[in-house]
Amino acid sequence: DYEGDWLAAAVNSDLVHKANRAEFQLSDGDRIEILSPMQGG
């Protein structure tokens, strides 16, 4: 499930704001990263 406040998305190393994800247009060759917080210690 790729929804929620815990998620960040980046395209070509530029963050895509949550409010813009639904209408964001991808192009051929775009690099997509899905980022989530990780607990450690």
PDB file of N, CA, C and O in Angstrom, chain B, residues numbered from 101:
ATOM      1  N   ASP B 101       0.853  -1.174   0.000  1.00  0.00           N
ATOM      2  CA  ASP B 101       0.000   0.000   0.000  1.00  0.00           C
ATOM      3  C   ASP B 101       0.894   1.229   0.000  1.00  0.00           C
ATOM      4  O   ASP B 101       1.638   1.446   0.957  1.00  0.00           O
ATOM      5  N   TYR B 102       0.838   2.037  -1.050  1.00  0.00           N
ATOM      6  CA  TYR B 102       1.687   3.209  -1.173  1.00  0.00           C
ATOM      7  C   TYR B 102       0.909   4.493  -0.933  1.00  0.00           C
ATOM      8  O   TYR B 102       0.886   5.387  -1.779  1.00  0.00           O
ATOM      9  N   GLU B 103       0.273   4.573   0.229  1.00  0.00           N
ATOM     10  CA  GLU B 103      -0.447   5.774   0.629  1.00  0.00           C
ATOM     11  C   GLU B 103      -0.149   6.049   2.095  1.00  0.00           C
ATOM     12  O   GLU B 103       0.223   5.140   2.837  1.00  0.00           O
ATOM     13  N   GLY B 104      -0.310   7.287   2.509  1.00  0.00           N
ATOM     14  CA  GLY B 104      -0.175   7.626   3.916  1.00  0.00           C
ATOM     15  C   GLY B 104       0.845   8.716   4.151  1.00  0.00           C
ATOM     16  O   GLY B 104       1.625   9.067   3.267  1.00  0.00           O
ATOM     17  N   ASP B 105       0.823   9.243   5.357  1.00  0.00           N
ATOM     18  CA  ASP B 105       1.738  10.312   5.731  1.00  0.00           C
ATOM     19  C   ASP B 105       3.156   9.808   5.962  1.00  0.00           C
ATOM     20  O   ASP B 105       4.092  10.606   6.017  1.00  0.00           O
ATOM     21  N   TRP B 106       3.326   8.517   6.096  1.00  0.00           N
ATOM     22  CA  TRP B 106       4.634   7.934   6.358  1.00  0.00           C
ATOM     23  C   TRP B 106       5.486   7.849   5.100  1.00  0.00           C
ATOM     24  O   TRP B 106       6.663   7.499   5.178  1.00  0.00           O
ATOM     25  N   LEU B 107       4.922   8.157   3.963  1.00  0.00           N
ATOM     26  CA  LEU B 107       5.548   7.918   2.674  1.00  0.00           C
ATOM     27  C   LEU B 107       6.064   9.202   2.041  1.00  0.00           C
ATOM     28  O   LEU B 107       5.432  10.254   2.138  1.00  0.00           O
ATOM     29  N   ALA B 108       7.213   9.106   1.396  1.00  0.00           N
ATOM     30  CA  ALA B 108       7.718  10.203   0.565  1.00  0.00           C
ATOM     31  C   ALA B 108       8.051   9.615  -0.801  1.00  0.00           C
ATOM     32  O   ALA B 108       8.506   8.475  -0.898  1.00  0.00           O
ATOM     33  N   ALA B 109       7.825  10.386  -1.842  1.00  0.00           N
ATOM     34  CA  ALA B 109       8.121   9.935  -3.202  1.00  0.00           C
ATOM     35  C   ALA B 109       9.032  10.953  -3.878  1.00  0.00           C
ATOM     36  O   ALA B 109       8.884  12.161  -3.695  1.00  0.00           O
ATOM     37  N   ALA B 110       9.974  10.439  -4.659  1.00  0.00           N
ATOM     38  CA  ALA B 110      10.875  11.301  -5.411  1.00  0.00           C
ATOM     39  C   ALA B 110      10.956  10.805  -6.850  1.00  0.00           C
ATOM     40  O   ALA B 110      10.942   9.601  -7.109  1.00  0.00           O
ATOM     41  N   VAL B 111      11.041  11.742  -7.769  1.00  0.00           N
ATOM     42  CA  VAL B 111      11.234  11.425  -9.182  1.00  0.00           C
ATOM     43  C   VAL B 111      12.489  12.161  -9.628  1.00  0.00           C
ATOM     44  O   VAL B 111      12.575  13.386  -9.535  1.00  0.00           O
ATOM     45  N   ASN B 112      13.457  11.396 -10.110  1.00  0.00           N
ATOM     46  CA  ASN B 112      14.743  11.972 -10.541  1.00  0.00           C
ATOM     47  C   ASN B 112      15.369  12.812  -9.426  1.00  0.00           C
ATOM     48  O   ASN B 112      15.898  13.897  -9.669  1.00  0.00           O
ATOM     49  N   SER B 113      15.299  12.295  -8.213  1.00  0.00           N
ATOM     50  CA  SER B 113      15.876  12.906  -7.003  1.00  0.00           C
ATOM     51  C   SER B 113      15.153  14.162  -6.530  1.00  0.00           C
ATOM     52  O   SER B 113      15.631  14.825  -5.610  1.00  0.00           O
ATOM     53  N   ASP B 114      14.012  14.509  -7.132  1.00  0.00           N
ATOM     54  CA  ASP B 114      13.204  15.646  -6.684  1.00  0.00           C
ATOM     55  C   ASP B 114      11.970  15.123  -5.962  1.00  0.00           C
ATOM     56  O   ASP B 114      11.223  14.312  -6.509  1.00  0.00           O
ATOM     57  N   LEU B 115      11.756  15.588  -4.728  1.00  0.00           N
ATOM     58  CA  LEU B 115      10.589  15.143  -3.980  1.00  0.00           C
ATOM     59  C   LEU B 115       9.302  15.609  -4.646  1.00  0.00           C
ATOM     60  O   LEU B 115       9.220  16.725  -5.160  1.00  0.00           O
ATOM     61  N   VAL B 116       8.302  14.737  -4.628  1.00  0.00           N
ATOM     62  CA  VAL B 116       6.979  15.062  -5.160  1.00  0.00           C
ATOM     63  C   VAL B 116       6.050  15.197  -3.963  1.00  0.00           C
ATOM     64  O   VAL B 116       5.827  14.228  -3.237  1.00  0.00           O
ATOM     65  N   HIS B 117       5.510  16.392  -3.754  1.00  0.00           N
ATOM     66  CA  HIS B 117       4.639  16.652  -2.614  1.00  0.00           C
ATOM     67  C   HIS B 117       3.411  15.754  -2.678  1.00  0.00           C
ATOM     68  O   HIS B 117       2.894  15.465  -3.756  1.00  0.00           O
ATOM     69  N   LYS B 118       2.958  15.321  -1.519  1.00  0.00           N
ATOM     70  CA  LYS B 118       1.801  14.431  -1.419  1.00  0.00           C
ATOM     71  C   LYS B 118       0.598  14.955  -2.206  1.00  0.00           C
ATOM     72  O   LYS B 118      -0.093  14.176  -2.862  1.00  0.00           O
ATOM     73  N   ALA B 119       0.344  16.248  -2.150  1.00  0.00           N
ATOM     74  CA  ALA B 119      -0.810  16.838  -2.836  1.00  0.00           C
ATOM     75  C   ALA B 119      -0.686  16.764  -4.358  1.00  0.00           C
ATOM     76  O   ALA B 119      -1.689  16.872  -5.063  1.00  0.00           O
ATOM     77  N   ASN B 120       0.532  16.582  -4.871  1.00  0.00           N
ATOM     78  CA  ASN B 120       0.757  16.559  -6.321  1.00  0.00           C
ATOM     79  C   ASN B 120       0.918  15.157  -6.898  1.00  0.00           C
ATOM     80  O   ASN B 120       0.997  15.006  -8.117  1.00  0.00           O
ATOM     81  N   ARG B 121       0.967  14.136  -6.061  1.00  0.00           N
ATOM     82  CA  ARG B 121       1.243  12.780  -6.555  1.00  0.00           C
ATOM     83  C   ARG B 121       0.211  12.270  -7.544  1.00  0.00           C
ATOM     84  O   ARG B 121       0.576  11.653  -8.544  1.00  0.00           O
ATOM     85  N   ALA B 122      -1.061  12.511  -7.291  1.00  0.00           N
ATOM     86  CA  ALA B 122      -2.118  11.947  -8.142  1.00  0.00           C
ATOM     87  C   ALA B 122      -2.047  12.475  -9.571  1.00  0.00           C
ATOM     88  O   ALA B 122      -2.341  11.739 -10.512  1.00  0.00           O
ATOM     89  N   GLU B 123      -1.661  13.742  -9.749  1.00  0.00           N
ATOM     90  CA  GLU B 123      -1.631  14.287 -11.097  1.00  0.00           C
ATOM     91  C   GLU B 123      -0.238  14.382 -11.699  1.00  0.00           C
ATOM     92  O   GLU B 123      -0.076  14.877 -12.815  1.00  0.00           O
ATOM     93  N   PHE B 124       0.766  13.914 -10.973  1.00  0.00           N
ATOM     94  CA  PHE B 124       2.142  14.016 -11.463  1.00  0.00           C
ATOM     95  C   PHE B 124       2.326  13.170 -12.722  1.00  0.00           C
ATOM     96  O   PHE B 124       1.934  12.004 -12.757  1.00  0.00           O
ATOM     97  N   GLN B 125       2.921  13.764 -13.747  1.00  0.00           N
ATOM     98  CA  GLN B 125       3.145  13.071 -15.018  1.00  0.00           C
ATOM     99  C   GLN B 125       4.568  12.513 -15.065  1.00  0.00           C
ATOM    100  O   GLN B 125       5.543  13.247 -14.908  1.00  0.00           O
ATOM    101  N   LEU B 126       4.664  11.213 -15.281  1.00  0.00           N
ATOM    102  CA  LEU B 126       5.968  10.578 -15.437  1.00  0.00           C
ATOM    103  C   LEU B 126       6.352  10.561 -16.910  1.00  0.00           C
ATOM    104  O   LEU B 126       5.493  10.548 -17.791  1.00  0.00           O
ATOM    105  N   SER B 127       7.657  10.561 -17.160  1.00  0.00           N
ATOM    106  CA  SER B 127       8.183  10.472 -18.520  1.00  0.00           C
ATOM    107  C   SER B 127       9.034   9.218 -18.635  1.00  0.00           C
ATOM    108  O   SER B 127       9.523   8.693 -17.635  1.00  0.00           O
ATOM    109  N   ASP B 128       9.206   8.743 -19.861  1.00  0.00           N
ATOM    110  CA  ASP B 128      10.078   7.590 -20.084  1.00  0.00           C
ATOM    111  C   ASP B 128      11.451   7.878 -19.499  1.00  0.00           C
ATOM    112  O   ASP B 128      12.010   8.956 -19.704  1.00  0.00           O
ATOM    113  N   GLY B 129      11.986   6.919 -18.780  1.00  0.00           N
ATOM    114  CA  GLY B 129      13.313   7.055 -18.206  1.00  0.00           C
ATOM    115  C   GLY B 129      13.344   7.698 -16.835  1.00  0.00           C
ATOM    116  O   GLY B 129      14.414   7.781 -16.233  1.00  0.00           O
ATOM    117  N   ASP B 130      12.208   8.159 -16.315  1.00  0.00           N
ATOM    118  CA  ASP B 130      12.183   8.736 -14.970  1.00  0.00           C
ATOM    119  C   ASP B 130      12.593   7.689 -13.943  1.00  0.00           C
ATOM    120  O   ASP B 130      12.270   6.508 -14.071  1.00  0.00           O
ATOM    121  N   ARG B 131      13.298   8.140 -12.940  1.00  0.00           N
ATOM    122  CA  ARG B 131      13.712   7.272 -11.839  1.00  0.00           C
ATOM    123  C   ARG B 131      12.823   7.591 -10.648  1.00  0.00           C
ATOM    124  O   ARG B 131      12.787   8.728 -10.179  1.00  0.00           O
ATOM    125  N   ILE B 132      12.102   6.580 -10.159  1.00  0.00           N
ATOM    126  CA  ILE B 132      11.139   6.766  -9.071  1.00  0.00           C
ATOM    127  C   ILE B 132      11.690   6.130  -7.806  1.00  0.00           C
ATOM    128  O   ILE B 132      12.176   4.999  -7.826  1.00  0.00           O
ATOM    129  N   GLU B 133      11.610   6.866  -6.708  1.00  0.00           N
ATOM    130  CA  GLU B 133      12.013   6.345  -5.403  1.00  0.00           C
ATOM    131  C   GLU B 133      10.850   6.490  -4.434  1.00  0.00           C
ATOM    132  O   GLU B 133      10.231   7.550  -4.348  1.00  0.00           O
ATOM    133  N   ILE B 134      10.556   5.418  -3.704  1.00  0.00           N
ATOM    134  CA  ILE B 134       9.559   5.431  -2.638  1.00  0.00           C
ATOM    135  C   ILE B 134      10.342   5.335  -1.332  1.00  0.00           C
ATOM    136  O   ILE B 134      11.097   4.385  -1.124  1.00  0.00           O
ATOM    137  N   LEU B 135      10.162   6.308  -0.465  1.00  0.00           N
ATOM    138  CA  LEU B 135      10.930   6.393   0.775  1.00  0.00           C
ATOM    139  C   LEU B 135      10.002   6.279   1.971  1.00  0.00           C
ATOM    140  O   LEU B 135       8.911   6.849   1.984  1.00  0.00           O
ATOM    141  N   SER B 136      10.445   5.539   2.969  1.00  0.00           N
ATOM    142  CA  SER B 136       9.676   5.430   4.209  1.00  0.00           C
ATOM    143  C   SER B 136      10.644   5.472   5.383  1.00  0.00           C
ATOM    144  O   SER B 136      11.791   5.043   5.265  1.00  0.00           O
ATOM    145  N   PRO B 137      10.178   5.991   6.516  1.00  0.00           N
ATOM    146  CA  PRO B 137      11.047   6.057   7.690  1.00  0.00           C
ATOM    147  C   PRO B 137      11.386   4.659   8.188  1.00  0.00           C
ATOM    148  O   PRO B 137      10.603   3.720   8.046  1.00  0.00           O
ATOM    149  N   MET B 138      12.569   4.545   8.772  1.00  0.00           N
ATOM    150  CA  MET B 138      13.006   3.264   9.310  1.00  0.00           C
ATOM    151  C   MET B 138      13.548   3.496  10.711  1.00  0.00           C
ATOM    152  O   MET B 138      14.352   4.399  10.942  1.00  0.00           O
ATOM    153  N   GLN B 139      13.104   2.688  11.617  1.00  0.00           N
ATOM    154  CA  GLN B 139      13.558   2.811  12.996  1.00  0.00           C
ATOM    155  C   GLN B 139      14.803   1.959  13.182  1.00  0.00           C
ATOM    156  O   GLN B 139      14.902   0.864  12.629  1.00  0.00           O
ATOM    157  N   GLY B 140      15.717   2.445  13.932  1.00  0.00           N
ATOM    158  CA  GLY B 140      16.945   1.697  14.171  1.00  0.00           C
ATOM    159  C   GLY B 140      17.588   2.138  15.471  1.00  0.00           C
ATOM    160  O   GLY B 140      17.061   2.974  16.205  1.00  0.00           O
ATOM    161  N   GLY B 141      18.704   1.569  15.720  1.00  0.00           N
ATOM    162  CA  GLY B 141      19.364   2.000  16.936  1.00  0.00           C
ATOM    163  C   GLY B 141      20.517   1.188  17.329  1.00  0.00           C
ATOM    164  O   GLY B 141      21.151   1.466  18.347  1.00  0.00           O
TER     165      GLY B 141
END
